[in-house]
Amino acid sequence: MSEPDLTAADGERPGGSQRPRLEPTKGSALVVAALAAFAVSWLLISRFYGDLPRLPWAPAAFSGVLALLEGFLAVQTRARIERRPGREPVAPLAVARFVVLAKASSMTGAVLAGLYGGALAWLAVEQARLGATEARAADLPIAATGTTAALALIGTALWLERACRVPPGDDDPKKNPPTD
């Protein structure tokens, strides 16, 4: 009787050694997070708009700056992983840290996109329905900028995550399956 193949189920390789696995970010998780944040944002802003302070610029600006940084990291990391001429190899621990940053940033971007998107949608509907007020006119550009910056953060975070993938090598189990 042969032992069952545990490679696919829990990442264990023959011989009992564990191989760490980090799955790519799932688009469905980002969509669910964004939709949940959108709903919460819409409900809160529709109920308490008059009592809330103005929408903040800081998260929108931070998202934009982080998106630029992660785009730069994606280009540099991909070049270093591919060992292009004139580029030093990248440390594996740095790549792992970039992946963690990318995964956290994509989820943060999804939540911010939902929050700012919910505010943007509510403000646009209210402005079309009731006309512009000083508060809605001031908050609308912030909500639009925040939504755009959050979407940019999601895109560059996913790009950085993809840039951190190591090309298949000789130790790739798909390329060289273990022999019995």
Secondary structure, 3 states (H helix, E strand, C coil): CCCCCCHHHHCECCCCCECCCCCCCCHHHHHHHHHHHHHHHHHHHHHHHHHCCCCCCHHHHHHHHHHHHHHHHHHHHHHHHCCCCCCCCCCHHHHHHHHHHHHHHHHHHHHHHHHHHHHHHHHHHHHHHHCCCHHHHHHHHHHHHHHHHHHHHHHHHHHHHHHCCCCCCCCCCCCCCCCC
